[in-house]
Amino acid sequence: MKTVLAITLLSLAGCATFNPDVEKSVSRDRTMNDMAKTALINEMLNSPDPAVRLEAARIAKDFIIPKKNILGF
């Protein structure tokens, strides 16, 4: 069982490449995602409805200070 697990892990590790084009594309996608979230939060904060503004404030807090997982990362 350990041998099968070791072979599987080694074969999957070989698939992880560090291509600069891929990293640039992923970085661009993350930036666009963050920009879209920021624009949406801004629209919600400018809403006349107090409930919408309250929800936008909660979302903005979670967006600015991300939640940590169980290991503290």
C-alpha positions as CSV (number, residue, x, y, z in Angstrom):
1,M,0.0,0.0,0.0
2,K,2.8,2.4,0.9
3,T,4.5,1.6,-2.4
4,V,1.4,2.4,-4.4
5,L,1.0,5.7,-2.5
6,A,4.6,6.6,-3.1
7,I,4.4,5.9,-6.8
8,T,1.2,7.9,-7.1
9,L,2.7,10.9,-5.2
10,L,5.8,10.9,-7.3
11,S,3.9,10.8,-10.6
12,L,1.6,13.6,-9.5
13,A,4.6,15.7,-8.4
14,G,6.1,15.4,-11.9
15,C,3.0,17.2,-13.3
16,A,3.6,20.3,-11.2
17,T,5.6,22.6,-13.6
18,F,6.7,26.1,-13.0
19,N,5.9,27.7,-16.3
20,P,6.2,31.5,-16.2
21,D,3.4,32.0,-18.7
22,V,1.0,29.9,-16.6
23,E,2.0,31.8,-13.4
24,K,1.5,35.1,-15.2
25,S,-1.9,34.0,-16.4
26,V,-3.0,32.8,-13.0
27,S,-1.8,36.1,-11.4
28,R,-3.7,38.1,-14.0
29,D,-6.9,36.0,-13.3
30,R,-6.5,36.6,-9.5
31,T,-6.1,40.3,-10.0
32,M,-9.1,40.5,-12.3
33,N,-11.1,38.5,-9.7
34,D,-10.1,40.9,-6.9
35,M,-10.9,43.9,-9.0
36,A,-14.4,42.6,-9.8
37,K,-15.0,41.8,-6.1
38,T,-13.8,45.3,-5.1
39,A,-16.1,46.9,-7.7
40,L,-19.1,44.9,-6.5
41,I,-18.4,45.8,-2.8
42,N,-18.1,49.5,-3.8
43,E,-21.5,49.3,-5.6
44,M,-23.1,47.7,-2.5
45,L,-21.6,50.3,-0.2
46,N,-23.1,53.1,-2.3
47,S,-26.6,51.5,-2.1
48,P,-29.4,53.5,-0.4
49,D,-30.6,50.3,1.4
50,P,-29.0,50.0,4.9
51,A,-29.2,46.2,4.8
52,V,-27.2,46.1,1.6
53,R,-24.6,48.4,3.0
54,L,-24.3,46.3,6.2
55,E,-23.8,43.1,4.1
56,A,-21.2,45.0,1.9
57,A,-19.3,46.0,5.1
58,R,-19.3,42.4,6.2
59,I,-18.1,41.1,2.8
60,A,-15.4,43.9,2.7
61,K,-14.2,42.9,6.1
62,D,-13.9,39.2,5.0
63,F,-12.2,40.3,1.7
64,I,-9.6,42.6,3.4
65,I,-8.9,40.2,6.3
66,P,-9.2,36.7,5.0
67,K,-10.3,33.9,7.3
68,K,-7.5,31.6,8.6
69,N,-7.8,27.9,8.3
70,I,-7.4,25.4,11.2
71,L,-3.6,25.5,11.0
72,G,-3.5,29.3,11.2
73,F,-2.6,30.0,7.6
